């Protein structure tokens, strides 16, 4: 056998197989922070609710009461004359309340009160006093009044900020409030004051009597102050129990003669069996009852099974309630799963996809879609004559979006919703309704602030000791925790906001102006702001980062990073409009960037899915008044100047090329406990977002890779805006240098531990990781796809989805004893036959999941535990993700040895550094090494079987296939040339297989030796130019089939321990043109291509006998072709090309050009990428091969790159400088013409191209 050494790595295959997994890793952008917008008066943005253990102050002298925090103090020695002072001395914050009589009408008295406070404020020692121009209307203690913002510099030189409030009773008593705090902390302190103000009670002010009622009115009631309508879609096995408990919380308050509370409730068949266990749809009039475990309110109607996802059902409920329970103000609260702009509120009975024929319905089933909600609200208002709801609220996930608020604007004055998912607790109904009952004079803003401030902090399942212990037990938490501690635990990642819908049109106008300014901003800065903005849970497929981002935080990032005065001005206008729109908002420390309103900004991949999931149809009202959808189209299209060449086309693919990574450099090819591997590489390219470390384990018998670990690679520097941390990579190349100890992870329920892939979910000092799996309920109800999150090694959240896919409205699950979670293992299949890395459409590398181990919820908290990596072959890699979600990777293989060297499933690890191989072999077999002949044998002495591994090389072979063929011939010659072997029969042809993860060829042979029938199989792989590996398998012919159970795991585990190789296979050579049918040497202009110039650049025939194109920044694309020519069914098209100038370009060949100028475009770029598009019209481009790096492309300026396209029917092969780089099949366009294309994607620098020797012929 010849001593050639050839190796050509197949690890390039793993890139296409493994990269899709990372789409799920950054399913949630980095955890973020934001400070609320500047507060104009106390009606701004409260974020710190009063503690549920606050104190109550009552002043008999001044006839008022007020709740205040525990850490505040009160001074009231001379209350009747000097008023009452509430203060926190160490924070220099105070509230002064006093009562005066000014006489006259209330408005005049209020103005006199403000003037009085201004006079008192003119005290010695203060300076730079500034008041707002005029007092503004304000409401406090159930009275209409006035407020005035002011600021000054105190005698200690500390800037102070404050607000005066004056309200006057019917009997002429004017109550004056003066609140002050340091400007540096004012936004936090004023939110506490706002919460205090909600509890202000002035004697005699409450609107009419507000007395509890024990039963509904027997006839149409007199007009009350409020009607609260609860639309409770509890037909869901995750939420049914929680929503029924919420209904019991409402009963703890009940209706009054001034506040009617009615509910329509649909329940689930199965799941929660308490509270009557009925499954139909019923209506209730809610009355007071303290029992949290039983619904005692009178039932008004059993409507049978209704579809709560149908807009007509909602409209009917609203109409019924408005007609039967008249009131001056109306609130509608919808409870269930929410999914943001699509809507939510699905109903499995009757289920189905509904009548709207939406692509989302095929994935999520029917929902109450946003445009359907719009129609239902309008219909109910039309039927009843209702002008507007005072408030509409969503006790549901993800509904706090600009798209949703815009839809509600014609229908309501205020809205309450969450940007993030909500915990199963839901809203604190008893907390805010008790305040409404006590003061029905509230308006929508007051009620909204109360809902936000009471959220979590005043939930009955936390305040009630018995309910709290049960809640803690269900969540595997310490049952001795007090209420404040539980509030803190459940508030870490919540959001909730009240929005003034009258301010939404102004906000939309500001966003439109910002969108216009962004048209001129460098795209990478926009993409960076999107990628790093505070994000929220993903209601779509996890293959893309969450498209739900906080609007305010996104705008702040733009403002900080744009470098544009116009963008900053437009951003300031958006932030100012948000400050007017957001009445109140709160967010937990894990969502610090939340400012109250989110917006849909999908990744490029998600935007191009299913027509952007029909975004403009579902969020139709928003699309009508907003230019945001036009901005998205421009952002993911090509923004060109109006001065473009005559033939242009919009391209998606060229806007962003993937990051490039150098081949990995490994310190060793084997790893063991205490003997880590060092991995190094260099990353280059624009807009680097995140870097990940990847570990996958080859499963011998399954010919698949099990993804074992993915983790963030932390950047050396981190940037932060409003507390949101994101990696700050240097502008130059990024060096990666990390160690991998062979340690993996499991999750434990305290009884058992199962291996699990913990995927990165949120970047930061304390990253969040998530495990995907199937959640099964102990009661046997429908199983769900779920994601469980861990932070600091501890389970923090269980998030369930409506179906067995990760698409749809998620909701937090509260696990019950006996519920189970089965880990989904992430797999990447390595095909057993004909695995062609050039076949972009191949399904042989498909990703899939399978069920792994199962854990059971009980009394012990779940944790993450380490485990040693099992022995075997591993894929180790680095994956880089740009800000647009595109990923590039480099992988290599290593072998892990267990220190114990014990058999696993009957196999032991074997490594040989001289041969550079590693594998698993049967533990009972013997091993013999022959270093002189570069071989090792494994022998089954009991059964007489043999496996022989030989390393060889064939440097003269021009491809791996040729080397494999020579290796097979040499191996089989051992049998055919040996005279002692008889009846030698060689299999008629070789088969394509895999040896480990490497493409190989195999061929069998049978023969007899000393009369005994034997059978052998030769498997040959040439993964590098310097190494060909031959594996010979031999046994008695009668045993050969049975021996496959041993042979196949050995073959599948085979690993080649060579590193630092080029991961691009050497493709087949380009075909020669045997018969030239047409050629353009460009020596004359007879062929009639474009000869023109303009603001875009110039194109024409050069004196050097070439076709030359010059394009200014963003000047193209320019294409032209030969209308009189056509391509035969089998053709070869070729041209010599070059560029000078901006490397971020694209140039190449177009072919199959139709009369309507539809065609395929094969381009390369100056920075080393190639891609292929199909152009269906000037605005519709389908990317068949996205930008892919290739070492075959010469990137030096003026270097000649020869491009070749070979076509045969609808099958095509693409070549660069004589070697194949890709192939594809598409028969949409046939028999068309051909030509040239050039484009400049650089926004600052020009570029020029040359084309020469354009030739077309037959192979």
Secondary structure as UniProt FT lines:
FT   HELIX           12..22
FT   TURN            23..26
FT   TURN            42..43
FT   TURN            52..53
FT   STRAND          55..59
FT   TURN            60..63
FT   STRAND          64..68
FT   TURN            70..71
FT   STRAND          73..75
FT   TURN            77..78
FT   HELIX           79..82
FT   STRAND          84..88
FT   HELIX           89..91
FT   STRAND          93..100
FT   HELIX           106..121
FT   TURN            124..125
FT   STRAND          127..131
FT   STRAND          136..140
FT   TURN            141..142
FT   STRAND          143..153
FT   TURN            155..156
FT   STRAND          159..168
FT   TURN            170..171
FT   STRAND          174..182
FT   HELIX           183..185
FT   HELIX           186..197
FT   TURN            198..199
FT   STRAND          201..202
FT   TURN            203..204
FT   STRAND          224..234
FT   TURN            237..239
FT   HELIX           240..251
FT   TURN            252..253
FT   STRAND          259..267
FT   TURN            275..276
FT   STRAND          281..285
FT   TURN            292..293
FT   STRAND          298..302
FT   TURN            308..309
FT   HELIX           311..324
FT   STRAND          327..335
FT   HELIX           340..342
FT   STRAND          343..344
FT   TURN            348..350
FT   HELIX           359..364
FT   STRAND          368..369
FT   HELIX           370..384
FT   STRAND          389..395
FT   TURN            397..398
FT   HELIX           402..408
FT   TURN            409..411
FT   STRAND          412..417
FT   TURN            424..425
FT   HELIX           429..438
FT   TURN            439..441
FT   HELIX           444..454
FT   TURN            455..458
FT   HELIX           460..463
FT   HELIX           465..474
FT   TURN            475..476
FT   TURN            479..480
FT   HELIX           483..490
FT   TURN            491..493
FT   STRAND          495..500
FT   HELIX           501..503
FT   HELIX           504..518
FT   TURN            519..520
FT   HELIX           523..532
FT   TURN            542..543
FT   STRAND          548..550
FT   HELIX           551..561
FT   HELIX           565..581
FT   STRAND          582..587
FT   HELIX           589..591
FT   STRAND          598..600
FT   HELIX           604..607
FT   HELIX           610..618
FT   HELIX           620..625
FT   HELIX           628..635
FT   HELIX           653..655
FT   STRAND          660..661
FT   STRAND          665..666
FT   STRAND          670..672
FT   TURN            673..674
FT   STRAND          677..684
FT   STRAND          688..699
FT   TURN            700..703
FT   STRAND          704..712
FT   STRAND          718..721
FT   TURN            722..723
FT   STRAND          724..727
FT   STRAND          734..740
FT   STRAND          743..748
FT   STRAND          753..755
FT   STRAND          759..762
FT   TURN            765..766
FT   STRAND          768..776
FT   TURN            778..779
FT   STRAND          784..791
FT   TURN            792..793
FT   STRAND          794..800
FT   STRAND          811..812
FT   TURN            817..818
FT   STRAND          820..829
FT   TURN            837..838
FT   TURN            840..841
FT   TURN            844..845
FT   STRAND          847..856
FT   STRAND          863..868
FT   STRAND          872..882
FT   TURN            883..884
FT   STRAND          887..896
FT   TURN            899..900
FT   TURN            905..906
FT   STRAND          907..912
FT   TURN            913..916
FT   STRAND          917..922
FT   TURN            923..924
FT   STRAND          926..930
FT   HELIX           931..933
FT   STRAND          935..940
FT   TURN            941..944
FT   STRAND          945..953
FT   TURN            955..956
FT   HELIX           960..976
FT   TURN            979..980
FT   STRAND          982..986
FT   STRAND          991..995
FT   TURN            996..997
FT   STRAND          998..1009
FT   TURN            1010..1011
FT   STRAND          1012..1024
FT   TURN            1025..1026
FT   STRAND          1027..1036
FT   HELIX           1037..1039
FT   TURN            1040..1043
FT   HELIX           1044..1053
FT   STRAND          1055..1056
FT   STRAND          1075..1080
FT   TURN            1086..1087
FT   STRAND          1092..1094
FT   TURN            1095..1096
FT   STRAND          1097..1101
FT   TURN            1103..1104
FT   STRAND          1107..1111
FT   TURN            1113..1114
FT   STRAND          1118..1121
FT   TURN            1123..1124
FT   STRAND          1130..1141
FT   STRAND          1145..1153
FT   TURN            1155..1156
FT   STRAND          1159..1164
FT   TURN            1166..1167
FT   STRAND          1169..1177
FT   TURN            1178..1179
FT   STRAND          1180..1189
FT   TURN            1191..1192
FT   TURN            1197..1198
FT   STRAND          1201..1208
FT   TURN            1209..1210
FT   STRAND          1211..1216
FT   TURN            1217..1218
FT   STRAND          1219..1225
FT   STRAND          1233..1240
FT   STRAND          1247..1258
//
